[in-house]
Amino acid sequence: MTGQNELPVLLLDGTPVVGSSRILAEIERLRPEPRLFPQDAAERSRALAIEKFFDDEVAPDVRRLFWSTYLEHPAACARMATDGFSDATRMAWRAFFAVARSRFRSNMGVDAARI
């Protein structure tokens, strides 16, 4: 949909918006009430700093931990990744995953030292 691998992605009026920060900003722009961020400049700055910390520092480790538990269970990965899709999609994803597992491991930094 976007040509990149960042999540989350939200489709708004046919346009993909990538990343939680951009998604929240766009939702607040389109629907300013109720506010998603504090109106006070200092409080808003603090909220954005907290969000950035979790996006940059916490989320990568959480994703790494999550994938470290799933990578050894292809059927569970296929169920999770294809929830709501057809059985054919699930089977294709599972077959693809057998080939792509090492790429996932490398991309997510899943190794014993980092876990």
C-alpha positions in Angstrom: 0.0 0.0 0.0 2.8 2.4 0.8 6.0 0.9 -0.7 7.7 0.8 2.7 7.6 -1.4 5.8 6.7 1.0 8.6 3.6 0.5 10.7 1.0 1.5 11.5 -0.7 2.7 8.3 -4.1 4.3 8.2 -6.0 4.9 5.0 -7.7 8.4 5.2 -9.8 9.4 2.2 -7.8 7.1 0.0 -4.4 8.4 1.2 -2.1 6.2 3.3 -0.8 8.0 6.4 2.2 6.2 7.9 3.4 6.2 11.5 1.5 6.8 14.7 2.7 10.4 15.1 1.6 11.4 11.6 -1.7 9.5 12.0 -2.5 11.3 15.3 -1.6 14.7 13.8 -3.8 14.1 10.8 -6.8 12.8 12.9 -6.5 15.9 15.1 -6.3 18.2 12.0 -9.4 16.6 10.5 -11.3 16.3 13.7 -10.0 18.8 16.2 -12.6 17.9 18.9 -12.0 16.2 21.2 -8.3 17.1 21.2 -5.8 14.2 21.2 -3.0 16.4 22.5 -3.0 19.1 25.2 -3.7 22.6 23.9 -1.1 24.2 26.2 2.2 24.5 24.3 4.4 23.1 27.1 2.1 20.2 27.9 1.8 19.4 24.1 5.6 19.5 23.8 5.9 17.1 26.7 3.2 14.7 25.3 5.0 14.7 21.9 8.4 14.0 23.6 6.8 11.1 25.5 5.3 9.8 22.3 8.7 10.1 20.5 10.5 8.2 23.3 8.0 5.3 23.1 8.2 5.3 19.2 12.0 5.4 19.1 13.1 3.6 22.3 10.4 1.3 23.5 8.6 0.1 20.4 11.6 -1.4 18.6 12.4 -3.5 21.7 8.8 -4.6 22.1 8.6 -5.6 18.4 11.9 -7.5 18.8 10.6 -9.4 21.8 7.2 -10.0 20.1 8.8 -11.4 17.0 11.3 -13.5 18.9 8.4 -15.5 20.3 6.7 -15.9 17.0 9.5 -16.6 14.6 9.8 -20.2 15.7 6.0 -20.8 15.2 5.2 -20.4 11.5 1.5 -21.4 12.0 1.0 -18.9 14.7 2.7 -16.2 12.6 0.5 -17.0 9.7 -2.7 -16.9 11.8 -1.6 -13.5 13.4 -0.5 -11.9 10.1 -3.5 -13.1 8.0 -6.4 -12.7 10.5 -9.5 -11.9 8.5 -8.0 -13.1 5.2 -8.8 -16.3 3.3 -7.3 -19.7 3.9 -5.4 -19.4 0.6 -3.8 -16.2 1.8 -2.8 -17.8 5.1 -1.3 -20.8 3.3 0.6 -18.5 0.9 1.9 -16.3 3.7 3.0 -19.4 5.6 4.9 -20.7 2.6 6.5 -17.2 2.1 7.4 -17.0 5.7 9.5 -20.2 5.5 11.7 -18.4 3.0 11.6 -15.0 4.6 12.1 -16.0 8.2 15.8 -15.2 8.2 15.1 -11.8 6.7 12.5 -11.1 9.4 15.0 -12.1 12.0 17.7 -9.8 10.6 15.3 -6.9 10.0 13.9 -7.0 13.5 17.3 -7.5 15.1 16.2 -10.8 16.7 19.3 -12.4 18.0 20.3 -13.8 21.4 22.4 -10.8 22.4 19.7 -8.2 21.6 16.9 -10.2 23.2 
